[in-house]
Structure formats: C-alpha cells, structure tokens
Amino acid sequence: MAKIAIVTGAFKGGIGGGISKVLAQDGFKVIMIARNKERLAKLEAELKGAGLDVESWPSDITNRTGIRSTISDILSKYGQIHVLVNNAGLMPFPSTLQDTDDNLWDDLVNTNLTGTFNITKAVLPSMLDKKYGRIINISSVSARKTVGNFVAYAAAKGALHAFTTALANEVSANGITVNCILPGFTETDTMHHIWGKVADGAGMTEDELLKPFWAQIPLGRWIQPEEIGDAAAFLASDRAAVITGQILKVDGGYDNHD
C-alpha cells in the first residue's frame, strides 16, 4: 500500500499543486487539502488525468474543530499519515506596517502559522504512535530576505522556522523528522497576480518591475512549483531519514548567505 502524504494549500497553479504532483509521481497517495473546493477539484482532475493517485479533501486549517475532524476521517480510512506538508499560506499585496490592516495581520498569522499548528497537532499523535513521520513546513525566503513591504507576511512565515526547529527537537527521537523549505521567487498564479497589480500601479510591465530582482538571483529565473516539490519529495523520503530541524533554501541562490 502506498504511503499517505497530506499537502495543504493544494491548488492548480500553486506550490501545493507542484508538491502534490511530484509526491504522487514518487509513489505516494496524496491527500490534497484546501478550503477552495473549485480550485482543489481542478487540481485533482488534472493529476488524476495524468494517472496519479490523489484525493481531494476540502477543509480549512484555520478551523480547528473542522481540521481535527478531517484528519480523524483520513486516519479512519487509511490508518496512517506518513507525510504532512504544511504548505497552505496567505500572501498579501505589499504594504508598510502602518498600512497593514489589523484584520489582515490576523488572517496572515491564522493561515500561515496557527493553521500549521492546528493540523500538525491533529496529525502528530498518529505519527508518534507509529514512530514514523515526515513533517515539512513551507515558509518563504521573504522571512530571511524580505522584498518590499511584507512585514506581516515575513513575521508569520519566519515564525515557522522556530516552530520547525523546536518541534524537531521534541519529536525526532520518535522517528519523526521536521524540516522547513524556503521557496524563492516561484512562478505561481498568486505571484503573477500580485506583481502584475503592483506593476500596473507603477505604470510598468511585470517584466520591467521584476528585472532588478532577477539581477539579484544567480539562477536568473523563476523557480517552478515542481522544483519545490522535488525538495519536498526528498525530505519526505527515507533518503532524508537523518535530516531534521533544517531550514532548506530553494531560491536559486537569492539568499546566498547564512
């Protein structure tokens, strides 16, 4: 029987979709969780059409009771969750701290941090019981090298680094590894939407707006969602059994200092 991997924030045109695709290609049965049923269904149809073993479970990680119920149902059906990829996140338009709405701050923290806590707490008892698990948190290079005005986003994503290392220290002796991936400029629908709007406001094209950023990235191009998936698949594999508590930058060399 295939190992079970959960990927949150899974939808077509996003990092979660890329991770789901690569994990399924590597032989996992991928349970894709997201609150947008329509986008989740489109991803499921695409991946199933490619012959991959995926299943969509609409749920909201910020709803503590709801996500606990979802995880309970998954465990009842499959018996074990081998891998949890905490990818679900919210990325805002750039704004200064002064201009950041209080409700937006709450939404960013609830989705990017508290949601990760909610689902990890729901999954962890089963992993501890089985003495096996791979927990992979998806943060952002913006938590280390912030672009523009992203204080709230950087703070919420940066907290995942501490969450990762502290949890790794807590559970790794039980056969559970916990690591964090920091994607760089990844070509997703969300990124094109945000930077396209910013470019419009500045009277520029998106390519013109982003040209200075490419000069700072040794790789000199967008990272593809499936390339984040490759990193996640490695950390989810038995080849990464002794890697835990690590923060892995997958950013084309953008943040090339410690």
C-alpha positions as CSV (number, residue, x, y, z in Angstrom):
1,M,0.0,0.0,0.0
2,A,1.3,3.5,-0.9
3,K,2.4,5.8,1.9
4,I,-0.1,8.6,2.6
5,A,1.1,12.2,2.2
6,I,-1.1,15.2,3.1
7,V,-0.4,18.5,1.3
8,T,-2.3,21.6,2.5
9,G,-3.0,24.6,0.3
10,A,-3.1,22.4,-2.8
11,F,-4.5,24.0,-5.9
12,K,-3.6,24.3,-9.6
13,G,-1.1,27.0,-10.4
14,G,0.4,27.0,-6.9
15,I,3.3,25.5,-4.9
16,G,0.9,23.0,-3.3
17,G,-0.1,21.7,-6.7
18,G,3.6,21.2,-7.7
19,I,4.4,19.4,-4.4
20,S,1.3,17.2,-4.8
21,K,2.3,16.3,-8.4
22,V,5.9,15.3,-7.5
23,L,4.9,13.3,-4.4
24,A,2.3,11.4,-6.4
25,Q,4.9,10.7,-9.1
26,D,7.2,9.3,-6.4
27,G,4.5,6.8,-5.4
28,F,2.7,8.5,-2.6
29,K,-1.0,8.6,-2.3
30,V,-1.5,12.3,-1.9
31,I,-4.4,13.7,0.1
32,M,-4.8,17.3,-1.0
33,I,-6.4,19.8,1.4
34,A,-7.6,23.3,0.7
35,R,-10.6,25.4,1.5
36,N,-11.3,26.5,-2.1
37,K,-13.3,23.5,-3.4
38,E,-13.3,24.6,-7.0
39,R,-9.5,25.1,-7.3
40,L,-8.9,21.9,-5.4
41,A,-11.2,20.0,-7.8
42,K,-9.4,21.4,-10.8
43,L,-6.1,20.1,-9.5
44,E,-7.5,16.7,-8.6
45,A,-8.9,16.4,-12.1
46,E,-5.6,17.3,-13.8
47,L,-3.5,15.0,-11.7
48,K,-5.9,12.1,-11.9
49,G,-6.0,12.6,-15.6
50,A,-2.2,12.1,-15.6
51,G,-2.7,8.8,-13.8
52,L,-1.6,10.0,-10.4
53,D,-3.0,8.7,-7.1
54,V,-4.5,11.8,-5.5
55,E,-7.6,12.6,-3.5
56,S,-9.1,16.0,-2.5
57,W,-10.4,16.7,0.9
58,P,-11.9,20.3,1.2
59,S,-11.1,21.6,4.7
60,D,-9.9,24.8,6.4
61,I,-6.8,24.5,8.5
62,T,-7.8,27.7,10.4
63,N,-10.9,25.9,11.6
64,R,-9.5,23.9,14.5
65,T,-12.5,21.7,15.0
66,G,-13.0,21.2,11.3
67,I,-9.4,20.2,10.5
68,R,-9.3,17.8,13.5
69,S,-12.4,16.1,12.1
70,T,-10.9,15.9,8.6
71,I,-7.7,14.3,10.0
72,S,-9.7,11.9,12.1
73,D,-11.6,10.8,8.9
74,I,-8.4,10.4,6.9
75,L,-6.9,8.2,9.7
76,S,-10.1,6.1,9.9
77,K,-9.9,5.5,6.2
78,Y,-6.2,4.9,5.7
79,G,-4.8,4.1,9.2
80,Q,-1.7,6.2,9.0
81,I,-0.4,9.5,7.7
82,H,3.3,9.2,6.8
83,V,4.0,12.7,5.5
84,L,2.5,16.1,6.3
85,V,3.4,19.1,4.1
86,N,2.2,22.3,5.6
87,N,2.1,24.5,2.5
88,A,-1.2,26.4,3.0
89,G,-0.4,30.1,3.2
90,L,-1.7,33.6,2.5
91,M,0.4,36.2,0.7
92,P,-0.8,39.8,0.7
93,F,-0.1,42.8,-1.5
94,P,2.9,44.8,-0.3
95,S,2.1,47.3,2.4
96,T,4.0,49.0,5.2
97,L,3.4,48.1,8.8
98,Q,1.5,51.3,9.3
99,D,-0.8,50.5,6.3
100,T,-1.3,46.8,7.3
101,D,-5.0,46.3,8.4
102,D,-5.4,44.6,11.7
103,N,-7.7,42.0,10.2
104,L,-5.1,41.3,7.5
105,W,-2.5,40.7,10.2
106,D,-4.8,38.3,12.0
107,D,-5.6,36.4,8.7
108,L,-1.9,36.1,7.9
109,V,-1.0,34.7,11.3
110,N,-4.0,32.4,11.4
111,T,-3.3,30.9,8.0
112,N,0.5,30.9,7.8
113,L,1.2,30.0,11.5
114,T,-1.8,28.9,13.5
115,G,-3.2,26.8,10.8
116,T,0.1,24.9,10.7
117,F,-0.2,24.4,14.4
118,N,-3.8,23.2,14.1
119,I,-3.2,20.4,11.5
120,T,0.2,19.4,12.9
121,K,-1.3,18.9,16.4
122,A,-4.1,16.8,14.8
123,V,-1.7,14.6,12.8
124,L,1.2,14.2,15.4
125,P,-0.4,11.7,17.8
126,S,-0.7,9.2,15.0
127,M,2.9,9.7,13.9
128,L,4.1,9.3,17.5
129,D,2.1,6.1,17.8
130,K,3.6,4.7,14.6
131,K,7.0,6.1,15.5
132,Y,7.3,7.4,11.9
133,G,6.6,10.7,10.2
134,R,7.8,13.4,7.9
135,I,6.7,17.0,8.6
136,I,7.6,19.6,6.0
137,N,6.8,23.2,6.5
138,I,6.8,25.6,3.6
139,S,7.9,29.1,4.6
140,S,9.4,31.7,2.3
141,V,12.8,33.3,1.6
142,S,10.9,36.5,2.4
143,A,11.2,35.5,6.0
144,R,15.0,36.0,5.7
145,K,15.5,38.5,2.9
146,T,12.3,40.5,2.6
147,V,11.3,42.1,-0.7
148,G,9.3,45.3,-0.5
149,N,6.9,45.9,2.3
150,F,6.0,42.5,3.7
151,V,6.4,42.9,7.5
152,A,3.3,40.9,8.4
153,Y,4.0,38.1,5.9
154,A,7.7,37.9,6.9
155,A,6.8,37.7,10.6
156,A,4.3,34.9,10.1
157,K,6.5,32.9,7.8
158,G,9.6,33.5,10.0
159,A,7.8,32.0,13.0
160,L,7.6,28.7,11.1
161,H,11.4,28.5,11.3
162,A,11.2,28.4,15.1
163,F,8.2,26.1,15.0
164,T,10.2,23.7,12.8
165,T,13.4,23.6,14.9
166,A,11.6,23.4,18.2
167,L,9.3,20.6,17.1
168,A,12.2,18.7,15.6
169,N,13.9,18.8,18.9
170,E,10.7,17.5,20.5
171,V,9.8,14.6,18.3
172,S,12.8,13.4,16.2
173,A,13.7,10.7,18.7
174,N,10.4,9.1,17.8
175,G,11.3,8.6,14.2
176,I,9.7,11.9,13.0
177,T,11.7,14.4,11.1
178,V,10.6,18.1,10.9
179,N,12.1,20.4,8.2
180,C,11.3,23.7,6.6
181,I,11.6,24.7,2.9
182,L,12.1,28.4,1.9
183,P,11.0,28.9,-1.7
184,G,12.3,31.8,-3.5
185,F,10.6,33.6,-6.5
186,T,8.3,30.7,-7.5
187,E,6.1,31.1,-10.6
188,T,2.6,30.8,-9.3
189,D,-0.7,32.3,-10.2
190,T,-0.6,34.3,-6.9
191,M,2.8,35.8,-7.7
192,H,1.8,36.9,-11.1
193,H,-1.4,38.4,-9.7
194,I,0.4,40.3,-7.0
195,W,3.3,41.6,-9.0
196,G,1.1,42.3,-12.0
197,K,-1.0,44.6,-9.9
198,V,2.0,46.3,-8.4
199,A,3.4,46.8,-11.9
200,D,0.1,48.3,-13.2
201,G,0.2,50.7,-10.3
202,A,3.7,51.8,-11.2
203,G,2.9,52.1,-14.9
204,M,5.2,49.3,-15.8
205,T,5.0,45.8,-17.1
206,E,5.6,42.9,-14.8
207,D,8.8,42.0,-16.6
208,E,10.1,45.6,-16.1
209,L,9.2,45.5,-12.4
210,L,10.9,42.2,-11.8
211,K,14.1,42.8,-13.8
212,P,16.1,44.2,-10.8
213,F,15.2,41.1,-8.8
214,W,16.5,38.7,-11.5
215,A,19.8,40.5,-11.3
216,Q,20.0,39.5,-7.6
217,I,19.3,35.8,-8.3
218,P,22.3,33.8,-9.6
219,L,19.9,31.4,-11.3
220,G,18.3,34.3,-13.0
221,R,14.8,32.8,-13.5
222,W,11.6,31.8,-11.8
223,I,11.6,28.6,-9.7
224,Q,8.8,26.2,-10.8
225,P,6.4,24.7,-8.3
226,E,7.5,21.2,-9.2
227,E,11.1,22.2,-8.2
228,I,9.8,23.0,-4.7
229,G,8.1,19.6,-5.0
230,D,11.4,17.9,-5.7
231,A,12.9,19.3,-2.5
232,A,9.8,18.2,-0.5
233,A,9.9,14.7,-2.0
234,F,13.5,14.3,-0.9
235,L,12.7,15.3,2.6
236,A,9.7,13.0,2.6
237,S,11.8,10.1,1.5
238,D,13.8,7.5,3.5
239,R,16.9,9.0,2.0
240,A,16.4,12.0,4.3
241,A,15.9,9.9,7.4
242,V,18.7,11.7,9.4
243,I,17.8,15.2,8.2
244,T,15.7,17.1,10.8
245,G,15.4,20.6,12.2
246,Q,16.8,22.1,9.0
247,I,15.8,25.2,7.0
248,L,16.3,24.5,3.3
249,K,16.5,27.4,0.9
250,V,15.2,26.6,-2.6
251,D,15.7,30.1,-4.1
252,G,18.1,29.9,-7.0
253,G,20.8,31.5,-4.8
254,Y,18.8,34.6,-3.9
255,D,19.6,34.4,-0.2
256,N,23.2,33.1,-0.5
257,H,24.4,34.0,2.9
258,D,23.9,32.4,6.4
